[in-house]
């Protein structure tokens, strides 16, 4: 009896493996929302709604998030606990993005439950509850902004990208606001060479030895914290949000600091 049971179980397992019905993907399965802040690549082939959808099932297509606060929300078709985010960072020019995660607590398949921040090495140094508002200039012109710290400035146009920098495909036509953590600025002029050094860990589009080896930044949900900075225990998450974490004007050569990503992968598959 046990022999026949073993044969039946083995046959069933082989049958399931060969049917191709297991559709679980290690890559992004859905992009739920894309809302970039103004930037030099917004309204281009790597900064529109179509570009956002190209993150699904791939790690080869670049998506810009624009200046501080601009974000994308995506999901996996299963729970993940460790994942990697691909980008286009290089050793001298990181554009760190803050990563948040969420569980599907209510089971509706939508990212509408509580969000938690992956606490990178700059968590204690970041400005919490930072809010910035960008104002639509109505054309190819500097985009003015004001924040809740009493500061103001612009996302400045440059001669290399001459399209409108304020996203033309969002509903907020006059102004748009973002709230999050603002990371310390790191842009430096080193003998005429502008560099933006990466942080030690915990951010997307951030040059580290980890990224140099694997081509992605890795994240563990064990590093997640709530809005008060308290560690939380999560068995797995279904949704990820990435947003540009620095408010840096950059300069006429490199433009503003804006996080870019190329996809994500479940590191346990």
C-alpha positions as CSV (number, residue, x, y, z in Angstrom):
1,X,0.0,0.0,0.0
2,X,2.8,2.5,0.9
3,X,4.6,1.6,-2.3
4,X,1.5,2.4,-4.4
5,X,1.0,5.6,-2.4
6,X,4.6,6.7,-3.0
7,X,4.2,6.0,-6.8
8,X,0.9,8.0,-6.9
9,X,2.5,11.0,-5.0
10,X,5.6,10.9,-7.3
11,X,3.4,10.8,-10.4
12,X,1.2,13.7,-9.1
13,X,4.3,15.8,-8.3
14,X,5.8,15.2,-11.7
15,X,2.5,16.0,-13.4
16,X,2.2,19.3,-11.5
17,X,5.8,20.2,-12.4
18,X,5.2,19.5,-16.1
19,X,1.9,21.2,-16.6
20,X,3.2,24.7,-16.5
21,X,0.4,25.8,-14.3
22,X,2.7,27.3,-11.7
23,X,2.8,30.9,-12.7
24,X,4.6,32.4,-9.7
25,X,7.2,34.8,-10.9
26,X,10.3,36.0,-9.1
27,X,9.9,39.4,-10.7
28,X,7.4,42.3,-10.4
29,X,3.9,41.1,-11.4
30,X,2.0,44.4,-11.1
31,X,2.7,48.1,-11.1
32,X,-0.1,49.7,-9.2
33,X,0.9,53.4,-9.2
34,X,3.5,55.6,-10.8
35,X,3.7,59.2,-9.7
36,X,7.1,60.8,-10.5
37,X,8.1,64.2,-9.2
38,X,9.3,66.7,-11.8
39,X,12.6,65.8,-13.4
40,X,14.7,65.8,-16.5
41,X,13.6,62.3,-17.7
42,X,9.9,62.8,-16.9
43,X,7.7,62.7,-20.0
44,X,10.3,60.7,-21.9
45,X,10.4,57.0,-22.8
46,X,11.7,56.2,-19.3
47,X,9.4,58.6,-17.5
48,X,5.8,57.9,-18.5
49,X,3.0,55.4,-17.7
50,X,4.1,53.0,-20.4
51,X,7.6,52.9,-19.0
52,X,6.3,52.0,-15.5
53,X,4.4,49.0,-16.9
54,X,7.7,47.7,-18.5
55,X,8.9,46.9,-15.0
56,X,6.6,43.9,-15.0
57,X,8.5,40.6,-15.4
58,X,11.7,42.3,-16.3
59,X,14.9,44.0,-14.9
60,X,16.0,45.6,-18.2
61,X,13.8,48.7,-18.5
62,X,14.7,51.9,-16.7
63,X,12.0,54.0,-14.9
64,X,12.8,57.4,-13.5
65,X,11.1,58.6,-10.3
66,X,12.0,62.3,-10.7
67,X,13.0,64.6,-7.9
68,X,12.4,64.1,-4.2
69,X,9.2,62.1,-3.4
70,X,8.5,60.8,-6.8
71,X,7.5,57.1,-6.5
72,X,6.4,53.8,-7.9
73,X,4.3,51.1,-6.2
74,X,4.6,47.6,-7.4
75,X,3.8,44.1,-6.2
76,X,4.8,40.5,-6.4
77,X,2.3,37.6,-7.0
78,X,3.3,36.0,-3.8
79,X,4.7,37.0,-0.4
80,X,8.4,37.9,-0.2
81,X,10.8,38.5,2.7
82,X,14.1,39.3,0.9
83,X,14.2,41.0,-2.5
84,X,16.6,43.0,-4.7
85,X,15.9,46.2,-6.7
86,X,17.8,46.7,-9.9
87,X,18.8,50.2,-11.0
88,X,21.3,52.1,-13.2
89,X,23.6,53.4,-10.5
90,X,27.3,53.8,-11.0
91,X,30.1,54.1,-8.4
92,X,30.4,57.8,-8.5
93,X,26.7,58.7,-8.8
94,X,24.2,57.2,-6.5
95,X,20.6,58.5,-6.5
96,X,19.3,56.8,-3.4
97,X,15.6,55.8,-3.2
98,X,13.8,55.0,0.1
99,X,12.0,51.6,0.1
100,X,8.8,50.8,1.9
101,X,6.9,47.6,2.2
102,X,3.3,46.5,2.9
103,X,1.4,43.3,3.5
104,X,-1.9,42.4,2.0
105,X,-3.7,42.2,5.3
106,X,-7.2,42.6,4.1
107,X,-6.6,40.1,1.2
108,X,-8.0,42.3,-1.6
109,X,-4.8,42.3,-3.7
110,X,-4.3,46.0,-3.4
111,X,-1.6,48.1,-1.7
112,X,-4.1,49.8,0.7
113,X,-2.8,48.5,4.1
114,X,-0.2,49.9,6.4
115,X,3.2,50.8,5.0
116,X,6.6,50.3,6.7
117,X,10.0,51.8,5.9
118,X,13.1,49.7,5.4
119,X,15.4,51.5,7.8
120,X,18.7,52.1,6.0
121,X,21.9,53.3,7.6
122,X,20.7,57.0,7.4
123,X,17.4,56.5,9.1
124,X,18.3,58.4,12.2
125,X,19.8,61.2,10.1
126,X,16.9,61.7,7.8
127,X,14.3,64.5,8.1
128,X,11.1,62.8,9.0
129,X,7.6,64.0,7.8
130,X,9.3,66.1,5.1
131,X,6.7,67.6,2.7
132,X,7.4,69.3,-0.6
133,X,5.1,70.9,-3.1
134,X,6.0,71.4,-6.8
135,X,4.3,74.0,-8.9
136,X,3.5,73.4,-12.6
137,X,5.3,76.1,-14.7
138,X,3.1,75.3,-17.7
139,X,5.9,74.4,-20.1
140,X,9.6,73.8,-20.5
141,X,10.8,75.9,-17.5
142,X,12.3,75.5,-14.0
143,X,9.8,73.8,-11.7
144,X,9.5,75.8,-8.4
145,X,9.0,74.0,-5.1
146,X,8.5,74.8,-1.4
147,X,8.8,72.6,1.6
148,X,7.6,72.5,5.2
149,X,11.0,73.4,6.5
150,X,10.8,77.0,5.2
151,X,13.0,76.3,2.1
152,X,12.3,76.7,-1.6
153,X,14.0,76.2,-4.8
154,X,13.7,74.7,-8.3
155,X,14.0,71.5,-10.3
156,X,16.0,73.2,-13.0
157,X,15.9,72.5,-16.7
158,X,19.0,71.8,-18.7
159,X,20.0,71.9,-22.4
160,X,20.2,68.1,-22.6
161,X,16.5,67.5,-22.0
162,X,14.1,70.0,-23.4
163,X,10.7,68.5,-22.8
164,X,8.3,69.6,-20.0
165,X,9.7,68.4,-16.6
166,X,6.3,68.5,-14.7
167,X,4.6,65.1,-15.4
168,X,1.9,65.7,-18.0
169,X,0.0,62.4,-17.3
170,X,-1.0,63.0,-13.7
171,X,-4.3,64.5,-12.6
172,X,-2.8,67.2,-10.3
173,X,-2.3,69.9,-12.9
174,X,-1.4,73.0,-10.8
175,X,0.7,71.5,-8.1
176,X,1.7,68.2,-6.6
177,X,2.9,67.3,-3.1
178,X,4.9,64.5,-1.6
179,X,5.6,63.5,2.0
180,X,8.4,61.2,3.2
181,X,11.8,61.0,4.7
182,X,14.5,63.3,3.3
183,X,18.0,61.8,3.2
184,X,21.1,63.9,3.8
185,X,22.5,65.5,0.6
186,X,25.8,64.0,-0.6
187,X,26.5,65.7,-3.9
188,X,30.1,67.0,-4.1
189,X,32.3,68.7,-6.6
190,X,35.6,66.9,-6.7
191,X,38.0,68.8,-8.8
192,X,35.3,69.5,-11.4
193,X,33.9,66.0,-11.2
194,X,30.5,65.8,-9.6
195,X,30.0,62.7,-7.4
196,X,27.1,61.6,-5.3
197,X,28.4,58.9,-3.0
198,X,26.2,56.0,-1.9
199,X,25.1,55.1,1.6
200,X,26.2,51.9,3.4
201,X,22.9,50.0,3.0
202,X,19.2,50.1,2.8
203,X,18.4,52.2,-0.4
204,X,17.6,51.6,-4.1
205,X,19.8,53.1,-6.9
206,X,22.6,53.2,-4.3
207,X,26.2,52.1,-5.1
208,X,27.5,49.6,-2.6
209,X,29.8,46.5,-2.9
210,X,26.6,44.5,-2.9
211,X,25.3,46.3,-5.9
212,X,28.7,46.1,-7.6
213,X,28.7,42.3,-7.3
214,X,25.0,41.4,-8.0
215,X,23.6,44.4,-9.9
216,X,20.9,45.1,-7.4
217,X,20.5,46.5,-3.9
218,X,19.1,43.8,-1.5
219,X,16.5,44.3,1.2
220,X,15.3,42.3,4.1
221,X,11.8,42.9,5.7
222,X,13.5,42.3,9.1
223,X,14.7,45.9,8.7
224,X,11.2,47.3,8.5
225,X,10.0,50.0,11.0
226,X,6.7,51.7,11.6
227,X,6.1,55.5,11.5
228,X,7.5,55.8,15.0
229,X,10.7,54.0,14.1
230,X,9.8,50.8,16.0
231,X,10.8,47.5,14.4
232,X,7.9,45.4,13.1
233,X,7.7,41.7,12.6
234,X,6.4,40.7,9.1
235,X,6.3,37.2,7.8
236,X,6.2,38.4,4.2
237,X,5.1,41.4,2.1
238,X,3.3,41.7,-1.2
239,X,3.9,45.3,-2.1
240,X,6.9,47.6,-2.4
241,X,7.1,51.4,-2.8
242,X,10.2,53.2,-3.9
243,X,10.6,57.0,-3.8
244,X,13.5,59.4,-4.4
245,X,15.0,60.2,-1.1
246,X,17.2,63.2,-1.6
247,X,16.2,66.8,-2.5
248,X,19.2,67.8,-4.6
249,X,19.1,70.2,-7.5
250,X,22.3,68.8,-8.9
251,X,23.7,71.0,-11.6
252,X,23.4,71.8,-15.3
253,X,25.6,68.8,-16.2
254,X,24.0,66.0,-14.3
255,X,20.6,67.4,-13.5
256,X,18.6,66.8,-10.4
257,X,19.2,63.7,-8.2
258,X,16.4,61.3,-9.2
259,X,16.1,57.6,-8.3
260,X,15.8,55.2,-11.2
261,X,15.0,51.5,-11.0
262,X,14.9,48.6,-13.5
263,X,12.8,46.1,-11.7
264,X,12.9,43.8,-8.6
265,X,13.4,40.2,-7.8
266,X,12.5,37.8,-5.0
267,X,15.9,36.7,-3.7
268,X,14.5,33.5,-2.2
269,X,13.2,32.0,-5.4
